[in-house]
Amino acid sequence: MVKEVVKIHTNDPDLKVTTVSLSGEVRPIARLTPQMISLRGKPGDSISAEIKIVPAAFPDFNIVNAVAKNGHDIDFTIEKQGTPPDSYFVLTVHNQKSTAGRYFDIIELETDLDPKRTIKIRVAGYIQS
């Protein structure tokens, strides 16, 4: 349950400030398993991980665009599997970093829902020498 209280200032001399309270349940549009991508390994190793994205609050949607905010250290593919209403997506992320170090990125998945909804997937990489 989310609750927000907002004060509205008006030019009404009798009612200069009005307080409005809004509350409601926020449902995630998808379940992510696991919650984020973690890539660990040594330079030169084949390092990849998958995340399963299952529609939750909406019966079915498509992913129409996918982009990594940084994109320098990762490559990824996304595939829809199953048939509605039991369809889901598998996002596979591959490490592209060839030297030791850490990196972080966010993959944004744009859906065809109206209003527009975006799913953000966190990616953490730790390439150790």
Summary of the structure (lengths in Angstrom):
residues: 129
radius of gyration: 20.5
end to end distance: 45.3
largest distance: 71.3
contacts: 323
relative contact order: 0.24
helix: 0%
strand: 59%
